[in-house]
Amino acid sequence: MFREDFFCAVGRIAPHLPHIRGRTRPFLMLFDLLGLRNAHTIVKTTLSSPVDYRVRLDLHSWLQRLAFLTGGYEDDTVRFLVRLHEAHPRRGHFFDIGANVGLISIPFSLLDNTGAPSSRRTKVYAFEAIADNYEALRHNILMNHLDGIVVPVRVALGDCEKLIQIQVEGDLRAGEGTGTANILPDGSTHDCVRIPLQLRTLDETIKREGIPSDVSVVKIDTDGYDLKVLQGGRLFLESARPAIFGEFSAHCMKWHDQTVGDVERFSREADYVTWARQPNGFRFSDRIDHAKYIQDLLLIPKEYAADYSWCLDVESAS
């Protein structure tokens, strides 16, 4: 217990240090030296970027450990998602697919709903497959008084309904703690702890859970399953026409025999344009070099492309 308390006390210093490269490295080294990598060190803290919000974190998870030491998690991504939402002509709700413990959903809701009357608040539907992550997500929602505004949905999404297996970071079993996760490829022989889950499509989930389909923005990060999730939501995309920002990792999609070319084809069939993120922040190009592509795509309905020209590099436009 002393080791955990000591690290948490020292770690609270990290977010207040100058924002220089490598500032978290000494703290991560201390974490390892104290032998905490396989421990479940639970800490309640306030993250301050991009907005103040309360969370309970399990420092076993690398992304939760990073959030604790930096005072936030992907704050630029959250701000970008809010701007995507503001640019959409229909200003509907927000889907966070692969919500984990809420480090995107919660600050998005707080930023987007600042000053908004309760009747006009954007609802955030936070989809999370892992039971432990889902319970932590629910807890963090309640800590920020967002019950009914951020709505957790426990479901594993894909292109069809079937039983799949998932691996959780740290090779955890169900009930052992939170962490990032990935769906194992069909026929995988990888030696790991496997958690069985029932896969459902987005279209069926929306229907079964009574989720409104007036959605402006979808954020999706499912470690290689992003395209399969969209393939299970064709009816939703046809009616809602949301902007979609997703990881679409080339490395992870390869596990499931998919490529960025498959994403482009799907996008064209759905009357979307596909833009790839460039190295200079949240700028995008409509010219995708398949050989060099790594991750991060923005899919925009063709009819709304002009509304999002602010994030498209002019020199890249066809």
C-alpha positions in Angstrom: 0.0 0.0 0.0 2.9 2.3 0.8 4.3 2.0 -2.8 0.9 2.9 -4.3 0.4 5.9 -2.0 3.9 7.1 -2.6 3.6 6.9 -6.4 0.2 8.6 -6.4 1.6 11.4 -4.2 4.7 11.9 -6.4 2.7 11.5 -9.6 0.3 14.4 -8.8 3.3 16.7 -9.4 3.7 15.6 -13.0 0.8 17.6 -14.6 2.1 20.8 -13.1 5.6 20.5 -14.7 6.5 22.5 -17.8 5.1 20.8 -20.9 8.4 19.5 -22.3 9.0 16.3 -24.1 9.8 13.4 -21.9 8.4 15.0 -18.7 6.6 11.8 -17.7 9.5 9.5 -18.3 11.0 9.7 -14.7 7.5 9.0 -13.2 7.0 6.0 -15.5 10.4 4.7 -14.5 9.5 5.2 -10.8 6.2 3.3 -11.5 8.3 0.3 -12.8 10.9 0.5 -10.1 8.2 0.3 -7.4 6.9 -2.9 -9.1 3.5 -1.5 -9.8 3.1 -2.5 -13.5 1.0 -5.6 -12.6 -0.8 -3.9 -9.7 -4.1 -2.3 -9.8 -3.4 1.1 -8.2 -6.7 3.0 -8.0 -6.7 6.8 -7.8 -9.4 9.4 -7.8 -8.2 12.6 -9.3 -9.2 15.7 -11.2 -8.0 16.0 -14.8 -7.7 19.5 -16.1 -7.3 19.2 -19.9 -9.2 20.2 -21.9 -11.6 20.9 -19.0 -11.7 20.0 -15.3 -13.4 16.7 -14.6 -13.2 14.0 -12.0 -12.2 10.4 -12.7 -11.3 7.2 -10.9 -8.4 5.6 -12.7 -6.7 2.2 -12.6 -3.0 2.9 -13.2 -2.5 -0.6 -14.4 -3.8 0.7 -17.8 -1.3 2.6 -19.8 -3.8 5.2 -21.1 -5.1 5.8 -17.6 -1.6 6.1 -16.2 -0.8 8.6 -18.9 -3.9 10.6 -18.2 -3.0 10.7 -14.5 0.6 11.9 -15.2 -0.3 14.5 -17.8 -3.6 15.8 -16.4 -5.7 14.8 -19.4 -6.0 12.5 -22.3 -6.0 13.5 -26.0 -7.3 16.9 -25.2 -6.7 18.1 -28.8 -8.8 15.2 -30.0 -11.7 16.2 -27.7 -11.5 19.8 -28.9 -11.5 18.6 -32.5 -14.5 16.4 -32.0 -16.4 19.3 -30.4 -15.6 21.4 -33.5 -16.7 18.6 -35.8 -20.0 18.6 -33.9 -20.4 22.4 -34.1 -19.8 22.3 -37.9 -22.4 19.6 -38.7 -25.6 21.3 -40.1 -27.9 19.1 -38.0 -26.3 19.3 -34.6 -27.4 16.0 -33.3 -26.0 13.7 -30.6 -22.5 12.2 -30.3 -21.4 8.5 -30.5 -18.2 7.4 -28.7 -17.6 3.9 -29.9 -14.8 2.3 -27.8 -15.4 4.6 -24.9 -13.2 2.8 -22.4 -13.6 4.6 -19.0 -14.9 7.9 -20.5 -11.7 10.0 -21.1 -13.2 11.2 -24.4 -17.0 11.1 -23.7 -16.9 13.1 -20.4 -14.7 16.1 -21.4 -16.6 16.2 -24.8 -19.9 16.5 -23.0 -18.6 19.1 -20.5 -17.1 21.2 -23.3 -19.9 20.9 -25.8 -22.7 21.5 -23.2 -21.1 24.5 -21.5 -23.9 27.0 -20.8 -26.5 25.0 -22.7 -30.0 24.6 -21.1 -30.9 21.1 -20.1 -33.4 20.8 -22.9 -30.8 21.5 -25.6 -27.8 19.4 -24.2 -26.1 17.1 -26.6 -26.4 13.5 -25.5 -23.3 11.3 -25.6 -23.8 7.6 -26.2 -20.7 5.9 -24.9 -20.4 2.3 -26.3 -18.1 0.0 -24.3 -17.8 -3.8 -24.6 -15.7 -4.8 -21.6 -17.7 -5.2 -18.3 -14.9 -3.7 -16.1 -14.4 -0.7 -18.3 -18.2 -0.2 -18.5 -18.5 -0.1 -14.7 -15.6 2.4 -14.4 -17.3 4.4 -17.2 -20.6 4.5 -15.3 -18.7 5.5 -12.1 -16.9 8.4 -13.8 -20.1 9.6 -15.4 -21.8 9.8 -12.0 -18.7 11.6 -10.5 -19.3 14.4 -13.0 -23.0 14.6 -12.6 -23.6 13.6 -16.2 -26.1 10.8 -15.6 -28.6 11.0 -18.4 -26.4 13.2 -20.5 -23.6 10.7 -21.1 -25.4 7.4 -21.6 -23.2 4.2 -21.3 -24.1 1.3 -23.6 -22.5 -2.0 -22.9 -22.1 -3.8 -26.3 -19.5 -5.2 -28.6 -20.1 -3.9 -32.1 -19.2 -5.5 -35.4 -20.5 -6.3 -38.9 -22.7 -9.2 -37.8 -24.1 -11.0 -34.8 -21.8 -13.7 -33.6 -19.7 -14.9 -30.6 -16.1 -13.5 -30.6 -13.2 -13.4 -28.2 -11.4 -10.4 -26.8 -8.1 -9.8 -25.1 -7.8 -7.2 -22.4 -4.5 -5.3 -21.7 -2.4 -7.1 -19.2 -4.0 -10.4 -20.1 -6.7 -9.8 -17.6 -9.7 -12.0 -16.9 -13.2 -10.7 -16.5 -13.5 -9.0 -13.2 -9.7 -8.3 -12.8 -9.7 -4.7 -13.9 -9.9 -2.2 -16.7 -7.8 -1.8 -19.8 -7.7 -1.4 -23.5 -8.9 -4.4 -25.5 -8.9 -5.9 -28.9 -11.1 -8.4 -30.7 -9.1 -11.4 -31.6 -9.1 -12.4 -35.3 -11.1 -15.4 -36.4 -8.9 -18.5 -36.1 -6.3 -16.8 -33.9 -3.9 -19.1 -32.1 -2.4 -16.3 -30.0 -1.6 -17.5 -26.5 -3.6 -15.2 -24.2 -6.5 -15.0 -21.8 -9.7 -14.8 -23.9 -13.0 -13.3 -22.8 -16.0 -14.3 -24.9 -18.4 -11.6 -26.0 -21.5 -11.5 -28.1 -21.1 -9.2 -31.1 -24.0 -7.1 -32.3 -24.4 -4.7 -35.2 -24.8 -0.9 -34.6 -28.1 -0.9 -36.5 -29.6 -3.7 -34.3 -28.2 -2.0 -31.1 -29.8 1.4 -32.0 -33.1 -0.4 -32.6 -32.9 -2.7 -29.5 -31.8 0.0 -27.1 -34.0 2.8 -28.4 -31.1 5.0 -29.2 -32.0 8.1 -31.3 -30.3 8.1 -34.7 -30.0 11.9 -35.0 -26.3 11.9 -34.5 -23.8 14.4 -35.8 -20.4 12.9 -34.9 -19.1 9.4 -34.4 -15.7 8.8 -32.8 -14.6 5.3 -33.2 -11.5 3.5 -31.8 -11.9 -0.3 -31.5 -8.3 -1.5 -32.3 -8.8 -2.7 -35.8 -12.5 -3.3 -35.8 -13.5 0.2 -36.8 -14.6 -0.6 -40.4 -16.5 -3.7 -39.3 -18.4 -1.5 -36.8 -19.4 0.8 -39.7 -20.3 -2.2 -41.9 -22.9 -3.1 -39.2 -24.3 0.4 -39.3 -25.3 1.0 -42.9 -28.8 2.0 -42.1 -27.7 4.4 -39.4 -25.2 6.0 -41.8 -27.8 6.4 -44.5 -30.3 8.2 -42.2 -28.1 10.1 -39.7 -25.2 11.2 -42.0 -22.7 11.8 -39.2 -19.1 12.9 -39.5 -16.9 10.0 -38.5 -13.4 10.3 -36.9 -11.7 7.0 -36.4 -8.4 5.4 -35.7 -8.6 2.9 -38.6 -5.1 1.6 -37.7 -3.5 0.0 -40.7 -1.6 -2.4 -38.4 -4.7 -3.4 -36.5 -7.1 -3.6 -39.4 -4.6 -6.1 -41.0 -5.5 -8.6 -38.2 -9.0 -8.7 -39.6 -7.9 -8.8 -43.3 -8.9 -5.2 -44.0 -7.0 -2.2 -45.4 -7.4 1.5 -45.8 -8.5 0.7 -49.4 -11.5 -1.2 -48.0 -12.4 1.8 -45.9 -12.3 4.1 -49.0 -14.5 1.7 -50.9 -17.0 1.4 -48.1 -17.0 5.2 -47.8 -17.7 5.7 -51.5 -20.5 3.2 -51.4 -22.1 5.2 -48.5 -21.6 8.6 -50.4 -18.8 9.7 -48.0 -15.5 11.3 -48.7 -12.4 9.9 -47.0 -9.7 12.2 -45.6 -6.4 11.1 -43.9 -4.9 13.0 -41.0 -1.7 14.8 -41.8 1.3 15.2 -39.4 0.5 18.9 -38.7 -2.2 18.5 -36.1 -5.8 18.0 -37.1 -5.4 18.8 -40.8 -6.4 16.2 -43.4 -5.7 15.3 -47.0 -8.0 13.7 -49.6 -5.0 12.0 -51.2 -4.2 8.8 -49.3 -0.9 7.0 -49.9 -1.7 3.4 -49.1 2.0 2.5 -48.7 2.6 5.2 -46.1 -0.8 5.3 -44.3 -0.7 4.5 -40.6 -3.9 5.7 -38.9 -6.6 8.3 -38.4 -9.3 9.0 -41.0 -12.1 11.5 -41.2 -15.2 10.3 -43.1 -17.6 13.1 -44.2 -20.9 12.8 -46.0 -20.4 14.2 -49.5 -23.2 16.7 -49.1 -21.5 18.2 -46.0 -17.9 18.3 -47.3 -18.0 22.0 -47.8 -18.9 22.5 -44.1 -15.7 20.7 -43.1 -13.3 22.4 -45.6 -11.7 24.2 -42.6 -9.7 21.0 -41.7 -8.8 20.0 -45.3 -5.4 21.1 -46.5 -6.1 23.3 -49.6 -3.0 22.0 -51.4 -4.2 18.4 -51.1 -7.7 19.1 -52.5 -8.4 17.4 -55.8 
